[in-house]
Amino acid sequence: MYVLVSYDIVDNKVRTKVMKLLKNFGDRIQQSVFECDLDEADYHRMKQGVEELIDKGEDRVRYYRLCRTCLKRVVISGWGEVREDEGFEII
């Protein structure tokens, strides 16, 4: 599945830890946004790892699961591209 992850984290140290964790699962496309191509197990592992780091009273993380049709409708202004790695599969 293709997942777009965005976050707004108050503490700099926690934000850095979350960024480093997310780098293991996808590509950073903006300061607080990652694109991830994951299977179900990796998705849950990533989400659990993030939830162990954040303060749910102060921080916010959003996970957008996108289908292949949605990916084709992404529009980018400026530099960058939508990556669709080989092996991408919608579940």
C-alpha positions as a Markdown table, in Angstrom:
| # | Residue | x | y | z |
|---|---|---|---|---|
| 1 | Met | 0.0 | 0.0 | 0.0 |
| 2 | Tyr | 1.1 | 3.5 | -0.6 |
| 3 | Val | 1.0 | 5.8 | 2.5 |
| 4 | Leu | 1.5 | 9.5 | 2.9 |
| 5 | Val | 2.6 | 10.3 | 6.4 |
| 6 | Ser | 2.6 | 13.9 | 7.8 |
| 7 | Tyr | 3.4 | 15.0 | 11.3 |
| 8 | Asp | 3.4 | 18.0 | 13.5 |
| 9 | Ile | 5.6 | 17.3 | 16.6 |
| 10 | Val | 6.3 | 19.8 | 19.3 |
| 11 | Asp | 9.6 | 18.5 | 20.8 |
| 12 | Asn | 12.6 | 18.8 | 18.5 |
| 13 | Lys | 14.2 | 15.6 | 19.9 |
| 14 | Val | 11.0 | 13.6 | 19.4 |
| 15 | Arg | 10.6 | 15.1 | 15.9 |
| 16 | Thr | 14.1 | 14.0 | 15.0 |
| 17 | Lys | 13.5 | 10.4 | 16.3 |
| 18 | Val | 10.2 | 10.2 | 14.3 |
| 19 | Met | 12.0 | 11.5 | 11.1 |
| 20 | Lys | 14.7 | 8.9 | 11.5 |
| 21 | Leu | 12.2 | 6.1 | 12.1 |
| 22 | Leu | 10.2 | 7.1 | 9.0 |
| 23 | Lys | 13.3 | 7.2 | 6.9 |
| 24 | Asn | 13.4 | 3.4 | 7.4 |
| 25 | Phe | 10.0 | 3.1 | 5.8 |
| 26 | Gly | 9.9 | 5.7 | 3.0 |
| 27 | Asp | 11.1 | 8.8 | 1.3 |
| 28 | Arg | 11.0 | 12.3 | 2.9 |
| 29 | Ile | 9.4 | 14.6 | 0.4 |
| 30 | Gln | 9.0 | 17.6 | 2.6 |
| 31 | Gln | 10.1 | 18.6 | 6.1 |
| 32 | Ser | 7.4 | 16.7 | 7.8 |
| 33 | Val | 6.0 | 14.5 | 5.1 |
| 34 | Phe | 7.0 | 11.0 | 3.9 |
| 35 | Glu | 5.8 | 8.8 | 1.1 |
| 36 | Cys | 5.9 | 5.1 | 1.9 |
| 37 | Asp | 5.3 | 2.0 | -0.1 |
| 38 | Leu | 4.5 | -0.7 | 2.5 |
| 39 | Asp | 3.0 | -4.0 | 3.1 |
| 40 | Glu | 0.5 | -4.4 | 5.9 |
| 41 | Ala | 3.0 | -5.6 | 8.4 |
| 42 | Asp | 5.5 | -2.8 | 7.8 |
| 43 | Tyr | 2.6 | -0.3 | 8.0 |
| 44 | His | 1.7 | -1.5 | 11.4 |
| 45 | Arg | 5.3 | -1.7 | 12.5 |
| 46 | Met | 5.9 | 1.9 | 11.4 |
| 47 | Lys | 2.7 | 3.2 | 13.0 |
| 48 | Gln | 3.5 | 1.5 | 16.3 |
| 49 | Gly | 7.0 | 2.9 | 16.3 |
| 50 | Val | 5.7 | 6.4 | 15.8 |
| 51 | Glu | 3.1 | 6.0 | 18.5 |
| 52 | Glu | 5.7 | 4.9 | 21.0 |
| 53 | Leu | 7.6 | 8.1 | 20.4 |
| 54 | Ile | 5.0 | 10.8 | 20.3 |
| 55 | Asp | 3.0 | 12.6 | 23.0 |
| 56 | Lys | -0.6 | 12.0 | 21.9 |
| 57 | Gly | -1.7 | 15.1 | 23.8 |
| 58 | Glu | 0.6 | 17.5 | 22.0 |
| 59 | Asp | 1.7 | 15.8 | 18.7 |
| 60 | Arg | -0.2 | 14.8 | 15.6 |
| 61 | Val | 0.6 | 12.3 | 12.9 |
| 62 | Arg | -1.6 | 11.6 | 9.9 |
| 63 | Tyr | -1.5 | 8.5 | 7.7 |
| 64 | Tyr | -3.1 | 8.7 | 4.3 |
| 65 | Arg | -3.5 | 5.4 | 2.5 |
| 66 | Leu | -3.6 | 6.1 | -1.2 |
| 67 | Cys | -4.8 | 3.8 | -4.0 |
| 68 | Arg | -3.2 | 3.5 | -7.4 |
| 69 | Thr | -5.9 | 5.7 | -9.0 |
| 70 | Cys | -5.2 | 8.4 | -6.3 |
| 71 | Leu | -1.5 | 8.3 | -7.1 |
| 72 | Lys | -2.2 | 9.0 | -10.8 |
| 73 | Arg | -4.1 | 12.1 | -9.7 |
| 74 | Val | -1.2 | 13.7 | -7.7 |
| 75 | Val | -0.1 | 17.0 | -9.1 |
| 76 | Ile | 3.3 | 18.5 | -8.2 |
| 77 | Ser | 4.2 | 22.1 | -8.7 |
| 78 | Gly | 7.9 | 22.7 | -8.6 |
| 79 | Trp | 10.6 | 20.0 | -8.4 |
| 80 | Gly | 9.9 | 16.4 | -7.5 |
| 81 | Glu | 8.1 | 13.4 | -8.8 |
| 82 | Val | 5.7 | 10.7 | -7.5 |
| 83 | Arg | 7.6 | 7.5 | -7.1 |
| 84 | Glu | 6.0 | 4.3 | -7.9 |
| 85 | Asp | 8.7 | 1.6 | -7.3 |
| 86 | Glu | 8.5 | -1.7 | -8.9 |
| 87 | Gly | 6.6 | -4.2 | -6.8 |
| 88 | Phe | 4.0 | -1.6 | -5.8 |
| 89 | Glu | 0.8 | -3.4 | -5.0 |
| 90 | Ile | -2.6 | -2.3 | -3.8 |
| 91 | Ile | -4.0 | -4.6 | -1.1 |
